[in-house]
Amino acid sequence: MLGFVNVFKPSGPTSTQTGARVRRIFERHLGERLPIGHLGTLDPDAAGVLPLALGKATRLIPLMEDRRKSYAFTLALGRATDTGDASGAPIRETPVPADAKKLLEAVLPRFIGALEQIPPMFSAVHHGGKRLYELAREGLVVDRIPRKITLYGLTLLGYEDGIARLSCACSEGTYVRTLCEDLGAAIGCAAHMGMLLRDASGPFVLYESLTLDEIAAAPLEAIVPPERVIPLPTIVLDGRGAADFRAGRLVPLPTGAVAKHVFVRDHSRVLVGVGEAVGTLLAPRKVFL
């Protein structure tokens, strides 16, 4: 078993719980234990695209270059919460400016491009051997190191009664909750994030995502092959070449192969690993036995 699954995570369960359910579906189908790898988790209240790596595909995660994310979300003005989202306890309230829509439109361009963002206390970032959310639950607030992020786009989709609807495209590691708080601060107003929907994560998009029921109904049809996720060409080796490759030996590079890294399949089209071109030879870099 080697591939990816584009899961639609509903609001409510954690990403870990969702991944565990996907694991159980495939383990029941295959009758064997199966590792699962996350390509970026979602908060429990968030919904949308949750890509998972199945089996040996977990070893391919470092090869994924496209880590951009895309979200649709709501910005609730007038109230800040301790978690930065609607699930938190209110900590501050301010009047909502009468011209909030115009003010938001004016400040949005400031947030496009390279930024520094301070991770929220209720996050999974490590600090002194603990997760920040563990410290926050103990009532502690600690200094956090700003992180460099990039916003590729930020659009106001609508506004009504203190609730703004927005969409953004951003780099991996961006906290939309923090973005909402910063947008509120930019117009002089307390704010928190309301709804959050991730509609893309790298090559995985919302309209191709599958619910848990859909995955359970046809597990094998839910698997996305590595070539659709990681843009490497594929070469096919004959029986002797595939056996040598699996054994970690250099093999002749097939005629016409020009890419630096390639997926390698055997004559039965089974993925046996990832190879690197070294002159006229192909060197094994990841081997799947």
Buried (B, 14 or more C-beta within 10 A) or exposed (E): BBBBBBBBBEBEBEBEEBBEBBBBBBBEBBEEEBEBBBBBBBBBBBBBBBBBBBBBBBBBBEBBEEEBBBBBBBBBBBBBBBBBBBBBEEEEEBEBBEEBBEBBEEBBEEBBEEBEBBBBBBBEBEBEEEBBBBBBEEEEEEEBEEBEBBBEEBEBEEBEEBBBBBBBBBBBBBBBBBBBBBBBEBBEBBBBBBBBBBBBBBBBEBEEBBEBEBBBEEBEEBBBBBBEBBEBEBBBBEEEBBBBBBEEEBBEBBEEBEBEBBBBBBEEEEBBBBBBBEEEEBBBEBBBE
